[in-house]
Amino acid sequence: MLTDHQEWTRGPLPLPSDPAAWHQLAAGGGWQTVVADTSHPVAHDIVSARTQDQPGLTAAWCSLPFAVPVLCAPTTGPGVAALQTAIKAASAEGLPLQRMVVALTSPGEGRPPAAVKAAATILQSQVSAVVTVPFDTHIRNHGMAQANRLGRRTAEAGAALVAAVLASAHRSWGDPLPPAAVPASLSTQSDSVRPAQPASEGALTS
């Protein structure tokens, strides 16, 4: 994974929205796993694509080779309500719910409301897995800097999330996973290819 090494309070770098560009970068770099952190509203994107009869961003991400979508939502009433709307929209559009993993993130200390627990139980039968990520003061204050200081429960949730994504991929495409298709070059004319930026100047956030 590439990172921009900015402070947690800084805004994200402007990155390409086309999922194929990320796949191109992954294939060019020869990496086995790429984590792309997106922020587009899933339900709105799916509905807009349907009403405008245009390809949707969510569908494009789901169509990448060996892609496992991870939907994130806070453990609040409005958070799980928005998540359930996104799940319904994805189901209506025929997107691969059976491959999706849901990460429910706790915005504060304490147990999640009963409505959140009920929603998580229902979602278990609709998606590949549901993982709850506990609140961690260190992440709230420092992001992923000094990852060795993360709480034990946070580390366990991270391991569970990785295991859920890998299990989803294995169920969908087998174990071991077959080689991913290498995309064609973006350009065939050397004079039109711009040099890649160093990781410190323009990189993926994850």
C-alpha positions as CSV (number, residue, x, y, z in Angstrom):
1,M,0.0,0.0,0.0
2,L,1.1,3.5,-0.8
3,T,0.5,6.4,1.6
4,D,1.0,10.1,1.4
5,H,2.4,10.4,5.0
6,Q,0.3,13.5,5.7
7,E,-1.0,14.4,9.1
8,W,-4.3,12.8,10.1
9,T,-6.0,16.2,10.0
10,R,-5.0,17.0,6.4
11,G,-7.5,16.3,3.6
12,P,-6.9,13.4,1.2
13,L,-5.0,13.8,-2.0
14,P,-6.9,14.2,-5.2
15,L,-7.0,10.7,-6.7
16,P,-8.5,9.1,-9.8
17,S,-12.1,8.1,-9.4
18,D,-12.0,5.5,-12.1
19,P,-11.5,2.0,-10.5
20,A,-9.7,0.8,-13.6
21,A,-6.9,3.3,-12.9
22,W,-6.3,1.7,-9.5
23,H,-6.2,-1.7,-11.1
24,Q,-3.7,-0.4,-13.7
25,L,-1.5,0.9,-10.9
26,A,-1.7,-2.4,-9.0
27,A,-0.8,-4.5,-12.0
28,G,2.0,-2.2,-12.9
29,G,3.4,-2.4,-9.4
30,G,3.1,-6.1,-9.3
31,W,1.4,-6.1,-5.9
32,Q,-0.6,-9.0,-4.7
33,T,-3.1,-7.0,-2.6
34,V,-4.4,-3.4,-3.0
35,V,-6.6,-1.6,-0.5
36,A,-8.4,1.4,-2.1
37,D,-10.2,3.7,0.4
38,T,-13.1,5.4,-1.3
39,S,-15.7,7.8,0.0
40,H,-18.5,7.9,-2.5
41,P,-22.1,7.4,-1.2
42,V,-22.9,3.9,-2.5
43,A,-26.7,4.0,-2.5
44,H,-26.8,7.4,-4.2
45,D,-24.3,6.3,-6.8
46,I,-26.3,3.1,-7.6
47,V,-29.6,5.0,-7.9
48,S,-28.1,7.8,-9.9
49,A,-26.5,5.3,-12.3
50,R,-29.8,3.6,-12.8
51,T,-31.8,6.7,-13.4
52,Q,-29.2,8.3,-15.7
53,D,-28.6,5.0,-17.5
54,Q,-24.9,5.3,-17.0
55,P,-22.2,3.0,-15.6
56,G,-22.0,3.4,-11.8
57,L,-18.8,3.8,-9.7
58,T,-19.9,1.1,-7.3
59,A,-20.6,-1.4,-10.1
60,A,-17.2,-0.5,-11.6
61,W,-15.4,-1.3,-8.4
62,C,-17.3,-4.6,-8.0
63,S,-16.4,-5.6,-11.6
64,L,-12.6,-5.5,-11.0
65,P,-10.9,-8.9,-11.0
66,F,-11.0,-10.4,-7.5
67,A,-12.5,-7.3,-5.9
68,V,-14.1,-7.7,-2.5
69,P,-16.2,-4.6,-1.6
70,V,-16.1,-3.6,2.1
71,L,-19.0,-1.4,3.1
72,C,-18.4,0.8,6.2
73,A,-21.0,2.3,8.5
74,P,-21.0,3.7,12.1
75,T,-22.7,1.7,14.8
76,T,-25.5,4.3,15.1
77,G,-29.2,4.2,14.1
78,P,-28.7,6.5,11.1
79,G,-25.5,4.7,10.2
80,V,-27.1,1.3,9.9
81,A,-30.2,2.7,8.2
82,A,-28.0,4.2,5.5
83,L,-26.1,0.9,5.2
84,Q,-29.4,-1.1,4.8
85,T,-30.5,1.3,2.1
86,A,-27.2,0.8,0.3
87,I,-27.6,-3.0,0.6
88,K,-31.1,-2.9,-0.8
89,A,-29.9,-0.7,-3.8
90,A,-27.0,-3.1,-4.4
91,S,-29.3,-6.1,-4.4
92,A,-31.8,-4.5,-6.8
93,E,-28.9,-3.7,-9.2
94,G,-27.6,-7.2,-9.0
95,L,-24.3,-6.3,-7.4
96,P,-22.4,-9.2,-5.7
97,L,-23.7,-9.1,-2.1
98,Q,-22.4,-12.5,-1.5
99,R,-18.8,-11.1,-1.9
100,M,-19.4,-8.0,0.2
101,V,-18.0,-7.6,3.8
102,V,-19.6,-5.0,6.2
103,A,-17.4,-3.2,8.7
104,L,-19.4,-1.5,11.5
105,T,-17.2,1.1,13.2
106,S,-17.9,2.3,16.7
107,P,-17.8,6.1,17.0
108,G,-17.4,6.1,20.8
109,E,-17.2,4.0,23.9
110,G,-20.0,1.8,25.0
111,R,-22.1,-1.0,23.6
112,P,-24.0,-0.4,20.3
113,P,-27.7,0.3,20.4
114,A,-30.2,-2.7,20.1
115,A,-31.2,-1.5,16.7
116,V,-27.6,-1.8,15.5
117,K,-27.3,-5.3,16.9
118,A,-30.5,-6.3,15.2
119,A,-29.4,-4.9,11.9
120,A,-26.0,-6.7,12.1
121,T,-27.8,-10.0,12.7
122,I,-30.0,-9.5,9.6
123,L,-27.0,-8.5,7.5
124,Q,-25.2,-11.7,8.4
125,S,-27.4,-13.6,6.0
126,Q,-27.2,-11.0,3.2
127,V,-23.4,-10.5,2.9
128,S,-20.3,-12.5,3.2
129,A,-19.4,-11.3,6.7
130,V,-20.1,-8.5,9.2
131,V,-17.2,-7.3,11.4
132,T,-17.5,-4.8,14.2
133,V,-14.5,-2.5,14.7
134,P,-14.4,-1.0,18.3
135,F,-13.7,2.6,19.2
136,D,-10.0,3.3,19.6
137,T,-8.8,6.6,21.1
138,H,-5.4,6.4,19.4
139,I,-7.0,6.2,16.0
140,R,-9.3,9.1,16.8
141,N,-6.3,11.3,17.8
142,H,-3.4,10.0,15.6
143,G,-4.9,7.9,12.8
144,M,-2.8,4.9,11.9
145,A,0.5,6.5,13.0
146,Q,2.3,4.3,15.6
147,A,0.2,1.3,14.7
148,N,2.0,-0.6,17.5
149,R,0.0,1.4,20.0
150,L,-3.4,0.3,18.7
151,G,-5.7,-1.4,21.3
152,R,-5.8,-5.2,21.5
153,R,-9.5,-5.3,20.4
154,T,-8.7,-3.0,17.5
155,A,-5.9,-5.3,16.3
156,E,-8.2,-8.3,16.6
157,A,-10.9,-6.6,14.6
158,G,-8.4,-5.7,11.9
159,A,-7.3,-9.3,11.7
160,A,-10.9,-10.5,11.6
161,L,-11.6,-8.0,8.8
162,V,-8.7,-9.2,6.7
163,A,-9.6,-12.8,7.3
164,A,-13.2,-12.1,6.2
165,V,-12.1,-10.4,3.0
166,L,-9.7,-13.3,2.2
167,A,-12.4,-15.9,2.9
168,S,-14.8,-14.1,0.6
169,A,-12.3,-14.1,-2.2
170,H,-11.5,-17.8,-1.7
171,R,-15.2,-18.7,-1.7
172,S,-15.7,-16.8,-4.9
173,W,-12.6,-17.7,-6.9
174,G,-10.9,-20.6,-5.2
175,D,-7.9,-21.3,-3.0
176,P,-5.3,-20.5,-4.1
177,L,-6.5,-17.5,-6.1
178,P,-5.8,-17.6,-9.8
179,P,-3.6,-14.9,-11.3
180,A,-5.4,-11.6,-11.9
181,A,-5.6,-10.4,-15.5
182,V,-3.1,-7.8,-16.4
183,P,-4.7,-4.8,-18.1
184,A,-3.4,-3.4,-21.4
185,S,-1.2,-0.3,-21.4
186,L,-3.0,3.0,-21.0
187,S,-1.0,4.4,-24.0
188,T,1.0,3.0,-26.9
189,Q,2.8,6.2,-27.6
190,S,5.8,6.8,-25.4
191,D,5.7,10.6,-25.8
192,S,2.2,10.7,-24.3
193,V,3.1,8.8,-21.1
194,R,3.7,11.0,-18.1
195,P,6.3,9.8,-15.6
196,A,4.9,8.4,-12.4
197,Q,5.0,10.6,-9.3
198,P,7.1,9.5,-6.3
199,A,5.1,8.0,-3.5
200,S,5.6,11.1,-1.3
201,E,4.0,13.4,-3.9
202,G,1.1,11.5,-5.3
203,A,0.1,8.2,-3.9
204,L,-2.9,6.1,-2.8
205,T,-4.4,6.5,0.6
206,S,-5.5,3.4,2.4
